[in-house]
């Protein structure tokens, strides 16, 4: 069995997506990366993802295809505005009469798509992500997906702040605007004078109590702006190309 798994072949992997059936207006695919769609009742939905790998061993093919499928869900999440994840359903050898291999990885998410959007994997920015030629944009898309997939305000702030800091650096004025909020959700009690003063102005104290509704409500106001700024960073890179 180990010799079979180590044999290098091209493989085709199919991933289910969650939530099931992402409504889209149009999909443009790549030769080896396909968002599989179904049409009916006047609408079109992405139902799964198919990845064709280079010549790889079975284990490397699973890793490669999962990574590419994750990139696709990052893109789907950003375009649609909802968290999308995927699960490996099946992986098969291509050519030479190879026997089918199967495997699965568990992911979950709950979301629904309201407005169908076009998903164009051939756009230069998305193509660079799929081809692993833009590590920075790839990780920013990943953080954005994790942010919009979470129902936890604290986790969302952490993920969207990562995009800001990644883009501008720790001490840039654009990052500084949200730094004390990031510290507030990461430390039990703020001691830096500037961060402490900002927290007291917002909460009336220098610490956050996640079980206090007023504290979480105050955070949510900052979250909306932070999310919009993080989204604008990614949108500017996509629109430039």
C-alpha positions in Angstrom: 0.0 0.0 0.0 2.8 2.5 0.8 4.3 2.0 -2.6 1.0 2.8 -4.2 0.6 6.0 -2.2 4.2 7.0 -3.0 3.6 6.6 -6.8 3.7 10.0 -8.5 0.7 10.7 -10.7 -1.6 13.5 -11.6 -4.6 13.5 -9.5 -8.1 15.0 -9.6 -9.6 16.0 -6.3 -13.2 17.1 -5.7 -14.2 19.2 -2.7 -17.7 19.9 -1.4 -18.3 23.5 -0.2 -20.1 24.8 2.8 -22.7 26.3 2.7 -24.0 24.1 -0.1 -24.6 25.9 -3.3 -23.1 29.4 -3.6 -25.2 31.6 -5.8 -23.2 33.3 -8.6 -23.9 35.3 -11.7 -21.0 33.9 -13.7 -17.8 31.8 -13.2 -14.6 31.9 -15.1 -12.3 29.0 -14.4 -8.7 27.9 -14.9 -7.7 24.7 -16.7 -6.7 22.9 -13.5 -8.9 24.8 -11.0 -12.7 24.5 -11.5 -15.6 25.9 -9.6 -18.3 23.4 -10.6 -21.7 24.9 -11.1 -25.3 23.8 -11.5 -28.0 25.8 -13.1 -31.8 25.6 -12.6 -34.8 27.8 -11.9 -33.0 30.8 -13.5 -30.1 30.7 -11.1 -26.5 29.3 -11.1 -24.7 28.0 -8.0 -21.2 26.8 -7.3 -21.7 23.3 -5.9 -18.1 22.0 -5.6 -14.5 22.6 -6.4 -12.3 20.4 -8.7 -8.5 20.6 -8.5 -6.2 18.8 -11.0 -2.7 18.5 -9.5 0.8 18.3 -11.0 2.5 15.0 -10.9 2.7 14.2 -7.2 2.6 11.4 -4.6 -0.8 10.8 -3.1 0.0 12.6 0.2 1.5 15.6 -1.6 -1.5 15.6 -4.0 -3.9 15.9 -1.0 -1.9 18.7 0.5 -1.6 20.5 -2.9 -5.3 20.2 -3.8 -6.4 21.2 -0.3 -4.3 24.3 -0.4 -5.7 25.3 -3.9 -9.2 24.6 -2.7 -8.7 26.8 0.3 -7.5 29.5 -2.0 -10.7 29.2 -4.0 -12.8 29.4 -0.8 -10.8 32.5 0.2 -11.7 34.1 -3.1 -15.4 33.0 -2.9 -15.6 34.4 0.6 -14.2 37.7 -0.4 -16.4 38.1 -3.5 -19.6 37.0 -1.9 -19.0 38.6 1.5 -19.8 35.3 3.4 -17.6 32.6 5.0 -17.1 29.7 2.6 -15.2 26.5 3.5 -14.6 23.2 1.8 -14.2 19.4 2.5 -12.3 16.9 0.4 -14.7 14.2 -0.9 -12.7 12.2 -3.4 -9.3 12.1 -5.1 -8.5 10.0 -8.1 -5.4 9.1 -10.2 -5.5 10.5 -13.7 -4.5 8.2 -16.6 -2.8 4.8 -16.7 -6.0 3.2 -15.4 -5.1 4.3 -11.8 -7.5 3.1 -9.1 -9.5 5.7 -7.2 -8.3 7.0 -3.9 -10.5 8.7 -1.4 -10.1 10.9 1.6 -11.8 13.5 3.7 -11.1 16.6 5.8 -13.8 18.1 8.0 -14.6 21.8 7.8 -17.9 23.6 8.7 -19.5 27.0 8.3 -23.0 28.4 8.2 -23.8 31.2 5.7 -26.0 32.1 2.9 -25.4 34.1 -0.2 -27.9 36.8 -0.9 -26.5 38.6 -4.0 -25.0 36.5 -6.8 -21.6 37.8 -7.9 -19.3 37.0 -10.7 -16.3 34.8 -9.6 -13.4 35.3 -12.1 -10.5 33.1 -11.2 -8.7 34.4 -14.3 -8.3 37.9 -12.9 -4.6 38.6 -12.5 -4.8 39.1 -8.7 -6.7 35.9 -8.1 -4.6 34.0 -10.6 -1.5 35.1 -8.7 -3.0 33.7 -5.5 -4.0 30.4 -7.1 -0.6 30.0 -8.7 1.1 30.9 -5.3 2.9 33.9 -6.7 1.5 36.5 -4.2 1.9 35.3 -0.6 0.8 38.5 0.9 -2.5 38.8 -0.9 -3.1 35.1 -0.3 -2.8 35.4 3.5 -4.8 38.6 3.5 -7.7 36.8 1.7 -7.3 33.9 4.2 -7.5 36.3 7.2 -10.6 38.0 5.6 -12.3 34.7 5.2 -11.6 33.7 8.8 -12.9 37.1 9.9 -16.2 37.0 8.1 -16.7 33.3 9.0 -16.5 34.0 12.7 -19.5 35.0 14.8 -17.1 36.3 17.6 -16.5 40.0 17.5 -13.1 39.6 19.2 -12.0 37.0 16.7 -13.1 39.2 13.8 -11.2 42.1 15.1 -8.0 40.0 15.4 -8.3 38.7 11.8 -9.1 42.0 10.2 -6.4 43.8 12.2 -3.9 41.2 10.8 -4.7 42.5 7.3 -4.1 46.1 8.3 -0.8 45.4 10.1 0.3 43.1 7.2 -0.3 45.9 4.7 0.9 49.0 6.5 3.2 47.8 9.3 2.8 48.1 13.1 3.4 51.9 13.4 1.6 53.3 10.4 -1.1 55.8 11.3 -3.7 53.6 9.5 -2.8 50.7 11.8 -2.4 52.9 14.9 -6.1 53.9 14.5 -7.1 50.3 15.6 -4.1 49.3 17.6 -5.6 50.0 21.0 -8.7 48.0 20.1 -6.4 45.1 19.1 -4.6 45.4 22.5 -8.0 45.6 24.3 -9.1 42.2 22.9 -5.7 40.6 23.5 -4.7 41.7 27.0 -6.5 41.5 30.4 -5.7 45.0 31.4 -4.1 47.8 29.4 -1.1 49.6 30.9 0.2 51.7 28.0 -1.0 55.3 28.8 -2.4 56.0 25.3 -4.1 52.7 24.9 -5.5 52.9 28.5 -6.9 56.3 27.9 -8.6 55.3 24.7 -10.1 52.2 26.4 -11.4 54.3 29.3 -12.9 56.7 26.9 -14.7 53.9 25.1 -15.6 51.5 28.0 -15.1 53.6 31.1 -12.4 51.1 32.2 -9.0 49.9 30.9 -10.1 46.3 30.3 -12.7 44.4 28.3 -15.3 42.1 29.8 -16.5 39.9 26.9 -19.7 39.0 28.9 -20.7 42.7 29.3 -23.1 43.6 26.5 -22.1 47.3 26.6 -18.5 46.4 26.1 -19.2 44.2 23.1 -21.6 46.8 21.6 -18.8 49.4 21.8 -16.4 47.0 20.1 -18.8 46.3 17.3 -18.7 50.0 16.2 -15.0 49.7 15.7 -15.3 46.3 14.0 -17.4 47.7 11.1 -14.8 50.3 10.3 -11.9 47.9 10.6 -13.7 45.3 8.4 -14.3 48.0 5.7 -10.7 49.1 5.8 -9.4 45.6 5.6 -11.7 44.9 2.6 -10.6 48.1 0.9 -7.0 46.9 1.0 -7.8 43.7 -0.8 -10.2 45.4 -3.3 -7.6 47.9 -4.3 -5.2 45.0 -5.2 -7.9 43.2 -7.2 -9.1 46.3 -9.1 -5.5 47.4 -10.0 -5.2 44.4 -12.3 
